[in-house]
Amino acid sequence: MFRDHAKIMRLVELVGEVTGRKKLHKMVYIAKKLQVDFDEHFGFHMYGPYSEELTMKVDELCNLGLLDECKESKGAVDTYRYTLNEAGRDFLRYQNVDLGHGTYLIRRMNEENSRFLELVSTVLYFEQLSYEEMCNKVLTLKSMQRYTDDEIQRAIGFLAELRDLPGQTEEVGS
């Protein structure tokens, strides 16, 4: 049970802080699709790929006092920041959790904002479709985000960049 929890904790430890629940979901989804050892199941929801399992595990980690969740209100929007606390670091010392090449992916993804990672994860979710079908899905399902063709191209380029990072030996879904 706690092995999956420890992977989430390791992700947060690697980047120091993850800003936003949505961003955390997108990072785990993208990493999983690029062969990093995450086990959560994802379905497609309003903000793209989403995992109830991941939400539950993060809540459990916070309730157990291993992960800190700080809620910040900015007008009508609440943002959550996740950091690993000392108890979480102590717990991880006894876990053998190595995310392998995921270390590079996770650090690189954390440099991007959640809106962009939402687009990247949506492109990845529909990558089995033809380019035209994928673009149509993105522009239809994400009409409120008003993504542009240039942003979709940037997302595709970003996925190529992630696949070329150290430790990536195969292209997934190509």
Contacts in CASP RR format, 6 or more apart in sequence:
PFRMAT RR
TARGET T0000
AUTHOR 0000-0000-0000
METHOD contacts of the structure
MODEL  1
MFRDHAKIMRLVELVGEVTGRKKLHKMVYIAKKLQVDFDEHFGFHMYGPY
SEELTMKVDELCNLGLLDECKESKGAVDTYRYTLNEAGRDFLRYQNVDLG
HGTYLIRRMNEENSRFLELVSTVLYFEQLSYEEMCNKVLTLKSMQRYTDD
EIQRAIGFLAELRDLPGQTEEVGS
2 95 0 8 1.000
3 95 0 8 1.000
3 97 0 8 1.000
4 38 0 8 1.000
4 39 0 8 1.000
4 40 0 8 1.000
4 57 0 8 1.000
5 57 0 8 1.000
5 60 0 8 1.000
5 61 0 8 1.000
5 66 0 8 1.000
6 91 0 8 1.000
6 92 0 8 1.000
6 95 0 8 1.000
6 97 0 8 1.000
7 37 0 8 1.000
7 38 0 8 1.000
7 39 0 8 1.000
7 97 0 8 1.000
7 99 0 8 1.000
8 28 0 8 1.000
8 54 0 8 1.000
8 57 0 8 1.000
8 58 0 8 1.000
8 61 0 8 1.000
8 67 0 8 1.000
9 61 0 8 1.000
9 66 0 8 1.000
9 67 0 8 1.000
9 84 0 8 1.000
9 88 0 8 1.000
9 91 0 8 1.000
9 92 0 8 1.000
9 97 0 8 1.000
10 92 0 8 1.000
10 95 0 8 1.000
10 97 0 8 1.000
10 99 0 8 1.000
11 18 0 8 1.000
11 24 0 8 1.000
11 27 0 8 1.000
11 28 0 8 1.000
11 31 0 8 1.000
11 99 0 8 1.000
11 106 0 8 1.000
12 18 0 8 1.000
12 67 0 8 1.000
12 82 0 8 1.000
12 83 0 8 1.000
12 84 0 8 1.000
13 84 0 8 1.000
13 89 0 8 1.000
13 92 0 8 1.000
14 99 0 8 1.000
14 103 0 8 1.000
14 106 0 8 1.000
14 107 0 8 1.000
15 106 0 8 1.000
15 107 0 8 1.000
15 110 0 8 1.000
16 83 0 8 1.000
16 84 0 8 1.000
17 81 0 8 1.000
17 82 0 8 1.000
17 83 0 8 1.000
18 24 0 8 1.000
18 27 0 8 1.000
18 81 0 8 1.000
18 82 0 8 1.000
18 110 0 8 1.000
19 79 0 8 1.000
19 80 0 8 1.000
19 81 0 8 1.000
19 114 0 8 1.000
20 79 0 8 1.000
20 80 0 8 1.000
20 81 0 8 1.000
20 82 0 8 1.000
20 114 0 8 1.000
21 55 0 8 1.000
21 58 0 8 1.000
21 80 0 8 1.000
22 47 0 8 1.000
22 114 0 8 1.000
22 117 0 8 1.000
22 118 0 8 1.000
23 110 0 8 1.000
23 113 0 8 1.000
23 114 0 8 1.000
23 117 0 8 1.000
24 54 0 8 1.000
24 58 0 8 1.000
24 82 0 8 1.000
25 42 0 8 1.000
25 47 0 8 1.000
25 49 0 8 1.000
25 50 0 8 1.000
25 51 0 8 1.000
25 54 0 8 1.000
25 55 0 8 1.000
25 121 0 8 1.000
26 48 0 8 1.000
26 49 0 8 1.000
26 109 0 8 1.000
26 114 0 8 1.000
26 117 0 8 1.000
26 118 0 8 1.000
26 120 0 8 1.000
26 121 0 8 1.000
27 106 0 8 1.000
27 109 0 8 1.000
27 110 0 8 1.000
27 117 0 8 1.000
28 38 0 8 1.000
28 40 0 8 1.000
28 51 0 8 1.000
28 54 0 8 1.000
29 42 0 8 1.000
29 49 0 8 1.000
29 51 0 8 1.000
29 121 0 8 1.000
29 124 0 8 1.000
29 125 0 8 1.000
30 105 0 8 1.000
30 109 0 8 1.000
30 117 0 8 1.000
30 120 0 8 1.000
30 121 0 8 1.000
30 124 0 8 1.000
30 162 0 8 1.000
31 38 0 8 1.000
31 99 0 8 1.000
31 102 0 8 1.000
31 105 0 8 1.000
31 106 0 8 1.000
31 109 0 8 1.000
32 38 0 8 1.000
32 40 0 8 1.000
32 42 0 8 1.000
33 124 0 8 1.000
33 172 0 8 1.000
34 102 0 8 1.000
34 105 0 8 1.000
34 162 0 8 1.000
34 163 0 8 1.000
34 168 0 8 1.000
34 172 0 8 1.000
35 101 0 8 1.000
35 168 0 8 1.000
35 170 0 8 1.000
35 172 0 8 1.000
36 99 0 8 1.000
36 100 0 8 1.000
36 101 0 8 1.000
36 102 0 8 1.000
36 105 0 8 1.000
36 106 0 8 1.000
37 99 0 8 1.000
39 53 0 8 1.000
40 51 0 8 1.000
40 53 0 8 1.000
40 54 0 8 1.000
40 57 0 8 1.000
41 51 0 8 1.000
41 53 0 8 1.000
42 49 0 8 1.000
42 50 0 8 1.000
42 51 0 8 1.000
43 49 0 8 1.000
43 50 0 8 1.000
43 51 0 8 1.000
44 50 0 8 1.000
44 125 0 8 1.000
44 141 0 8 1.000
47 118 0 8 1.000
48 118 0 8 1.000
48 121 0 8 1.000
48 122 0 8 1.000
48 125 0 8 1.000
48 141 0 8 1.000
48 142 0 8 1.000
49 121 0 8 1.000
49 122 0 8 1.000
49 124 0 8 1.000
49 125 0 8 1.000
58 67 0 8 1.000
58 69 0 8 1.000
58 82 0 8 1.000
61 67 0 8 1.000
62 68 0 8 1.000
62 69 0 8 1.000
65 85 0 8 1.000
65 87 0 8 1.000
65 88 0 8 1.000
66 84 0 8 1.000
66 85 0 8 1.000
66 87 0 8 1.000
66 88 0 8 1.000
66 91 0 8 1.000
67 82 0 8 1.000
67 83 0 8 1.000
67 84 0 8 1.000
67 85 0 8 1.000
67 88 0 8 1.000
68 82 0 8 1.000
68 83 0 8 1.000
68 84 0 8 1.000
68 85 0 8 1.000
69 80 0 8 1.000
69 81 0 8 1.000
69 82 0 8 1.000
70 80 0 8 1.000
70 81 0 8 1.000
70 82 0 8 1.000
70 83 0 8 1.000
71 78 0 8 1.000
71 79 0 8 1.000
71 80 0 8 1.000
72 78 0 8 1.000
72 79 0 8 1.000
72 80 0 8 1.000
72 81 0 8 1.000
73 79 0 8 1.000
84 92 0 8 1.000
99 106 0 8 1.000
100 167 0 8 1.000
101 165 0 8 1.000
101 166 0 8 1.000
101 167 0 8 1.000
101 168 0 8 1.000
104 165 0 8 1.000
104 166 0 8 1.000
104 167 0 8 1.000
105 162 0 8 1.000
105 165 0 8 1.000
105 168 0 8 1.000
108 161 0 8 1.000
108 162 0 8 1.000
108 165 0 8 1.000
109 117 0 8 1.000
109 162 0 8 1.000
112 120 0 8 1.000
112 158 0 8 1.000
115 145 0 8 1.000
116 151 0 8 1.000
116 154 0 8 1.000
116 155 0 8 1.000
116 158 0 8 1.000
118 142 0 8 1.000
118 145 0 8 1.000
119 138 0 8 1.000
119 142 0 8 1.000
119 145 0 8 1.000
119 147 0 8 1.000
119 151 0 8 1.000
119 152 0 8 1.000
119 155 0 8 1.000
120 155 0 8 1.000
120 158 0 8 1.000
120 159 0 8 1.000
122 137 0 8 1.000
122 138 0 8 1.000
122 141 0 8 1.000
122 142 0 8 1.000
123 134 0 8 1.000
123 138 0 8 1.000
123 152 0 8 1.000
123 155 0 8 1.000
123 156 0 8 1.000
123 159 0 8 1.000
124 159 0 8 1.000
126 133 0 8 1.000
126 134 0 8 1.000
126 137 0 8 1.000
126 138 0 8 1.000
127 134 0 8 1.000
127 159 0 8 1.000
127 173 0 8 1.000
128 173 0 8 1.000
129 137 0 8 1.000
135 149 0 8 1.000
135 152 0 8 1.000
138 147 0 8 1.000
138 152 0 8 1.000
139 147 0 8 1.000
162 168 0 8 1.000
163 171 0 8 1.000
163 172 0 8 1.000
END
